Amino acid sequence: MTTNDELEQVRERVAEALLLLSSVEFGDTSVQLRVDVKSRHPLEAAFNSINELIMAFAAENEQSNAFRRELEGHLEVIEKQRAAIQELSTPIIELWEGVLCLPVVGVLDTVRSTEMTGVLLQAIVDQKARYAIIDITGIEVMDTRTVDHFMRMARAVRLLGAECALTGINPHIAQTVVQMGLDLTDIVTHRSLRDALSYYVSAHS
Amino acid sequence: MSASETQERPSNTDHRVRGTVRAYWIAQGGEFLRHHFEAETRTRLEQAFSSDLNAALTGRSMSDWIPRSHLVELLEATAKARRGSEAFTDLVAFGEFIEQRATNRFTDLLTKILTPELLLRKLPLFWRRDHGLPGACVVDISAPGSARFHLEDVADFPHIAPVWLGWVRASLDAVHARSVSVKQSGYGATTPSPARVEFEVSWS
């Protein structure tokens, strides 16, 4: 075999290798180079190494895909839980005909307040409610921002032609409201949910 | 638009079409339509796509094997776009576009070491890499300056002849062949899916 023939043969084998590697780069790791095990040509050893690299890459790829699938599974669960929590954190209860109650538990931030207002207003429209009671027995902290959220909620309810009352203010929160000079005069308050309901029933009977 | 036109188009995957093709042929084929035709034609073609094809055009890994029927749908859309002799030109351009766009660093390296003769000898490997079975590209003669090859068992792969012609021509251009001429026999407006298509290539 002449040197030119040998050179052509090497070129041909390298072309095959590059063609195969182009498939690998496109993402196909199922391919392998043809290797002549009897040959002692240095290219064959190189091709063997390339095959091993492709196999290792395929294994890594598979593992990475498995991790991604697992992560996607976790994210799906988290998303479902988030939706469930959101639903549970904004329960609207119909206490009486035309009377809705929104019990607020935990901390009220802007995002949660916006979601709650949206859900409450939609419930008022859907159920043709006349009276909305926001019960804050379970609220942890009351500051100026929280008060502002309630004031906005009450104003929005009034715009729909319904009344809004705030109930469940505990002594600690009452003290905080006074000490901080927060203004709750725009919103009707009752000591308890029961008082608010009694007030509505007697006023409308 | 009539009510019937606004309905979700049913899947019209042609189950007579056997075989698979690499997903990048579909992705780049969709890109070709957007790139090659005027907005009005392009919109008309895209609105007629089946739901299966629309799904195949997005969210696939480049190397996935997907039903060849999706590519056939794209090719038929291309062939119908302007009809007549322009249809052949458009299909050739489709093949050239795929060759130029479906590249990566290894195909770039490949073009640096391939000679036109070697490229033509390796056509069967390129075919297998992109199209699989059924169908094959068989090289009959590859000599300096000329070659003959054929596609066989491609009766259910309509319009592949002009597309493959364009692909081969663009590949030869990429390896710096000059005065390239690629002619085919077997395919025509009345015979869009012959079982065998002969090609003759010459260059200097």
Interface residues (C-beta under 8 A of the other chain):
Chain A: E8 R11 E12 V14 A15 E16 L18 L19 L21 S22 S23 V24 E25 F26 G27 D28
Chain B: R22 Y24 S61 M62 S63 D64 N104 R105 F106 T107 L109 L110 I113 L114 T115 L118 R121 K122 L125 F126 R129
